[in-house]
Amino acid sequence: MKVMIGFLVLSLCAYGQSPKPATLRSILLEQLRTTHSEKDWFVPIDVAVDGLTAEQASWKDASGNHSVGQLTNHLLFWNRQELAKFRREPPEKFSGNNDETFNNFDAKKWSDTVRQLDQVMVELEKFVEAADDKTLQTLASEIAHIGTHNAYHVGQMIFVRKLQGSWNPEKGVK
């Protein structure tokens, strides 16, 4: 972790910026926020799903790629599971079959799925903001993996939207 913080400081200095002292909390929050709602090096979830109709969210190509709706449903499930674990709450029932987290998407609930994912992401961010240092140290790797997992699937969403013709390159990926 010290290496990551050192790299961040050196990177900022190389660009002539005076770095704010980075903390584990600030780095984890940045990772969560840039995959949720803050546009940075890549498109966040909020931008990736913005403006999609339920019909567009359900669209799949013939190659077997997941639809944007399926990817969104998958992220909702896993982010919700992680949040429950962090809060020491009972997680949603899960058979162990990850395919179900994609395939349980219901187009009729598209708007609600998007709203719920946004809320879960907000709650994850609030958790990291409020957690004590010991908890952050314990969960840091897992929280970082949440951001990586989200970014991976958001990239898939953009790819599917490009194939579909529903992506506006002015939103961040040309």
N, C-alpha and C positions, 0 to 999 in steps of 0.2 A: 504494500500500500504506500509506503514511503517513496518508493521508486515512481509510482503513478503521480503522486503529488509533486515530486521533484520535476518530473517531466512536464507537468502542467505549468509549473512556475517558469521553467526554462522556455517553454513554448510561448508564453505570454511575454516574457522579456524579449524574446527574439522579434516580436512584432511591435516592440516599443511601448507596450502597455505596462502600467504599474499594476502588478497583480495584487488582488486582495488575498489575504492569507486563506489558502484553501484548507478546508476541513473535510473530514470524512463525510459529515452531514451535507456540506455544500456540494460535494462531488456526487453523492448518491441522489440528492434532490435534483441536480442538473441532469443526471441520467434519466430519472423518471420523467421530469418535465419535458425534456427534449424528445422523448418518445410519446408523450401525451399531447401537449398543447403548445409547446414553444418551438417554433421553427428554428433550426440551427444548421448542422451539416446535412441533415436529411429531413424528410417530411415526417411530422408527427401524426399520430392516430387521428386527431381531430381534423386535420387537413385531408388525410387519406380517405376518410368516409364522408366528408362534407359534400352535400348536394346530391348524394346517390339516392335514387328511388329504391324501393323494395325490389322492384323488378331488376334493376341494374345490379343491386347487391346480390341477387340470386344467380346472375349470369355466370356460366362456366364455359370454357372452351372445350374442344374435343380431346385435349391431351391429358385430362385427368387432374388439372390444377383445381385447387379449391376456389370457390367464389369468394368475393370480398365479404359477403355475409357470413360464410363459414369461418373465414379467418377471424372476423370480428367476434363471432361466438366463441371461438377457441381462446382468444385473448381474454374475453370476459371471464370464461370459466377459470383459466389458470391464474389470472390476477386476483380473482375473487378467492380462490383456494389459498393463495399466498397470504392475502390480507387476513383471512380467517385464522391461518396458522400463526401469524405474527400476533394477533389479538388473543390467541389461545381460545378461539371459538371453535365449535364443531364445524368441520368443512362440509361442503355440499357432498352428497353421496356420489361415489365414483366407482364404476365397475373395474377400472384399471385399463380399459380400452380407450386409448387416446383418440381413435377415430370418432368416437361418440362426441367428443368435444367440438369437432367440426360438423359432424352430420346431424346434430340436434338443432341446427339453425332453422328458424321458422320465419319465413319472409313476412308473415303477418305481424310479427313482432320486431321488425327491423328498427323502427324509430326507438322503441323501448330498449332494444339491445344496445344501440349507440348511446343512449342516455345512461344506461346502467354501466357501460364500460367507462364512460366519462366520470361517473360518480365513484367507481371503484378506484380509478386512477387518482382522483382528488383525495380519497381516503388513504391510499398508500402514501401520497405525499404528506398528508397531515400526520400519519404515523411516524414517518421519518423525521418530520419537524419536531415532534413531541418526544420522541424516544430518548432515553438517557444514553450516555456515551457507551456504557457497557453493552446495552442492547444493540446499539448500532455496530459495535465491534463484532458482536456475535453473529449478526445477520447481514453484515456488509456484503459478503460474497453472494449470498442469495438475492439480495436487493439489486446488486449489479447485474446478476443474471436475468432478472426481470426486465431490466432495460434492454439488454442484448436480445432477449427473446422477443420483446415487443418490436424492436427495430427490424429484426429479421422478417417478421410477419408483415409489418407495414411495407417493407420492400416488396413482398409478394403482392400485397394489395395494389400497389402502384403498377406493378407489372401486369396484373390482371386487368386493371382499368385501362392501361395502354392498349392491351390486346382488344379490349372491348370497344375502345374509341371513346370512353367516357372521361379520360384524364385530360385536364387542362394544364399544359406544360408551364403556364405562368404561375402555377401553384408551387413550383419548386423543382421539378424534375423534367428536363426538356428532352 
